[in-house]
Amino acid sequence: MILRITVGDNDFTEEELIACIRYAHIFNRKVYLTVNTLVKEREMCELYSYLKPFYEAGLDGVIV
């Protein structure tokens, strides 16, 4: 199953995404987060900071 989350007024909060990751793992499902933007080298630290809580919650991978 693929869940698509779009940018806009209805974005998931960090807490909601972490809850989704934990819930999916209860059912032995993997969760991948897609970052739909071009990341410049100078933005890598900011991207790392954004993704860190999701990895700590068990995120299985990121697609950039």
Secondary structure, 3 states (H helix, E strand, C coil): CCCCCCCCCCCCCHHHHHHHHHHHHHCCCCCEEECCCCCCHHHHHHHHHHHHHHHHCCCCEEEC
